[in-house]
Amino acid sequence: MATAQISTIEVHKVNKVPFDAPWKWLAAGSRDIMRAPQVSLAYGAFFTALSLLIALALYVSGAMSLVLPLAGGFLLLGPMIAVGLYETSRRLEEGEPVKLADMVRFGVRSPGQLAFMGVFLMIIYFVWMDLAFLLFMLFLGPQAFQLDAIVPTLLFTANGLGLLIVGTLAGAVLALLVFAVTAVSIPLLMRRKVDAVTAAVTSIQAVALNPAPMLLWGILIVAMMAIAFATMFVGMIIIFPLIGHATWHAYRSLIVPLPAKKGKR
């Protein structure tokens, strides 16, 4: 019994990192892209194409007003979508071969606890979409907007400003929750035999112990995703894999390795 308790404590043990650590994670992530461009850029290209198809479908159906909440929702699902990128960084780190087909299969064939985390993120995503739709109806009513009318409506009308402020605050709360829960939990679930709750608590502890660097990390993620959206998703070809690889290095930096004899890091 004592041994099991020690193991649990080890899983929870996290490092305190310097304020500039996120820049080092990004630098390491960029090196991973250069070492495995066929996998990294394929991931980025796939999700860029998927985003463009969704945007086109919204445009054709006259529902372009949903573009912003859908873009925000991508931030909620991103940590789970990037599982194959985490595995790529792990294999590069350990000198194992990296093949695109293997990474895709790894993402689809997620272990039980990892899949449970994915279900949690999907629930949060649907909560966000329902909330965004409700706020839209409350502030602007059942009217459709074309793309060129969305920004003027949000910025230059009273109801639009109200929707922008309330929607941003609501989205920020959900995004903060997801960020704290998933900062390192998904890579942790990939590498250690822990349950999803333990991984989530460990992730929250890592964020709480490193408020300044994790705040910087969160700001960098939001800024890079904003650039990706501003370029009509084209920038996501590079930005999505960069964030994914950097997240693996954040995990390696924040979580204290287990003793070598355990066989896991």
Long-range contacts (C-beta under 8 A, 24 or more apart in sequence): 8-198, 10-256, 10-258, 11-188, 11-192, 11-194, 11-198, 11-202, 12-198, 12-201, 12-202, 12-205, 13-255, 13-256, 14-184, 14-202, 14-205, 14-206, 14-209, 14-210, 14-254, 14-255, 14-256, 15-253, 15-254, 15-255, 15-256, 16-209, 16-210, 17-210, 17-213, 17-253, 17-254, 18-213, 19-212, 19-213, 19-216, 20-213, 20-216, 21-210, 21-213, 21-217, 21-250, 21-253, 22-213, 22-216, 22-217, 22-220, 22-246, 22-250, 24-249, 24-253, 25-217, 25-246, 25-247, 25-249, 25-250, 25-253, 26-220, 26-242, 26-246, 28-245, 28-246, 28-249, 29-89, 29-241, 29-242, 29-243, 29-244, 29-245, 29-246, 29-247, 29-248, 29-249, 30-242, 30-245, 32-88, 32-89, 32-92, 32-245, 32-248, 33-238, 33-241, 33-242, 33-245, 35-92, 36-88, 36-92, 36-98, 38-100, 39-84, 39-85, 39-88, 39-98, 39-99, 39-100, 39-103, 40-85, 40-88, 40-241, 40-244, 40-245, 41-237, 41-238, 41-241, 42-100, 43-82, 43-84, 43-85, 43-103, 43-240, 43-241, 43-244, 44-236, 44-237, 44-238, 44-239, 44-240, 44-241, 45-237, 47-81, 47-236, 47-240, 48-233, 48-234, 48-236, 48-237, 48-240, 51-233, 51-236, 52-232, 52-233, 55-232, 55-233, 59-147, 62-144, 62-146, 63-144, 64-144, 64-145, 64-146, 64-147, 64-150, 65-136, 65-140, 65-144, 65-145, 65-150, 66-132, 66-133, 67-147, 67-150, 68-150, 69-128, 69-129, 69-132, 69-133, 69-136, 69-167, 69-171, 70-129, 71-225, 71-229, 72-128, 72-132, 72-171, 72-175, 73-125, 73-128, 73-129, 74-225, 75-175, 75-178, 75-221, 75-222, 75-225, 76-121, 76-124, 76-125, 76-128, 76-174, 76-175, 76-178, 77-121, 77-122, 77-125, 78-225, 78-240, 78-243, 78-244, 79-121, 79-178, 79-182, 79-186, 79-247, 80-117, 80-118, 80-121, 80-182, 80-186, 81-107, 82-186, 82-240, 82-241, 82-243, 82-244, 82-247, 83-107, 83-110, 83-114, 83-186, 83-190, 85-241, 85-244, 85-245, 85-247, 85-248, 86-186, 86-187, 86-190, 86-244, 86-245, 86-247, 86-248, 86-251, 87-190, 88-245, 89-244, 89-245, 89-248, 89-249, 90-187, 90-190, 90-191, 90-248, 93-252, 111-189, 111-190, 113-189, 113-194, 113-195, 113-196, 113-199, 114-186, 114-189, 114-190, 114-196, 116-196, 117-182, 117-185, 117-186, 117-189, 117-196, 117-199, 117-200, 120-181, 120-196, 121-178, 121-182, 124-174, 124-177, 124-178, 127-174, 128-170, 128-171, 128-174, 131-170, 132-167, 132-170, 132-171, 135-163, 135-166, 135-167, 135-170, 136-163, 139-163, 139-166, 175-222, 176-218, 179-207, 179-214, 179-218, 179-221, 180-204, 180-207, 183-207, 183-214, 183-217, 183-247, 183-250, 183-254, 184-247, 184-250, 184-251, 184-254, 184-255, 186-247, 187-247, 187-248, 187-251, 187-252, 188-251, 188-255, 191-264, 191-265, 192-258, 192-264, 193-264, 202-255, 206-254, 206-255, 210-254, 217-250
